[in-house]
Structure formats: structure tokens, C-alpha cells
Amino acid sequence: MEDSKLCRYLSFCMILTVLGLLVNDAASEVYTVGDSDEWNSGVNYGVWSQKYNFSVGDVLAFKYIKGQHNTYEVTESTFRSCDTSTGVLAKHTSGNDQVTLTEAKKYWFVCSVSGHCLGGMRFGITVKESNTTESPPLAPQSGSPAPPQINDNGAQATRGLSRWDYLILFGVSIPSCLVW
Ligand SMILES: [Cu+2]
């Protein structure tokens, strides 16, 4: 029967959609810091960092000529002061530093070469749990379902809820075939 074929086709599409959402959810992105400018003096990284929504599992690639710059992950106060004598969480100096964003939190990065941080080689980003509602970094909107200081449990709950939405959608699609 034609109806039965249509139903099977729609169910198949629904399965693909759900799988696609789950796979997309798990995929991580690699972002080259500064895009084509890479990690260099004279670039406004505050602007660059606002262009993307970063999620747990994403990777920041800091590319520069080894020895000319470096990548320090720092605390917020060190980001603001540019004084890297304290508040340094991690140091990278390879010239192609791949930093995986492993936690849903704010990350702060600077170059510690004298004058570079004050000259603009610094930025902060808010990393969210994957598959939470997107909002501009460092500019949360009121009424947002994902506040910036969200704890792990809250983020998990948000992700779980949206997964359930897909399953409910999927579940509803099957009985609706029987009606046809
Ligand atoms: Cu530098």
C-alpha cells in the first residue's frame, strides 16, 4: 500500500534526523585563533572571540612562529592585569598549540611576551556544554535557559531535556503512521 510505503519512508527519515542530531551534538570543532591572522600582534582578539559559540570538546589552535609568541591559559585577574608572574594555569610554546576546551567554564588566554598582552593578544571565552541553547559569549540575555554561571548538573539537565525532545518527537511519529 502507498500509505505504508510513505509511512516507512517518513520513519526512516525521522531515524536519520535523530541520528544526525546526536552525531552533530558530539562533533567537536577546531577553531584557529584569529582565523587567517592566526595568533599575532596587531589583531583584536576580543572581536574574534565574540564570533563563535564554543562548546566542550572544541579545540583552539594557536598558530604562530615558535619563539615569537606563546599561549598562556590564565585566571581572569591575570587576563586583566597582563601580569603573568601569577595566575598562569597552563603554558604552551609549540607554535601550533592545540588547546582542548574540556570544561564548561570561562577560559582566559594571553601571550606572555612583553607588551603583547597589553597590545591585544588576549581574550576570554565562555565554553558551554555541547547542545545547550546558543547565546553570544560574555553577553547572556535575561530569561536565557543557560545562564553563564551554570553548574554541571544544570547543563546536563538541559542537554538531557533536549535529547528527550527528540525521542518524544520520534515516538509520536511511529503511532501516527498507524493512524494513516
Ligand atoms: Cu605574543
Residues whose N, C-alpha, C, O or C-beta is under 5 A from the ligand:
A	BS01	CU	Q68 H69 N70 C111 V113 H116 M121
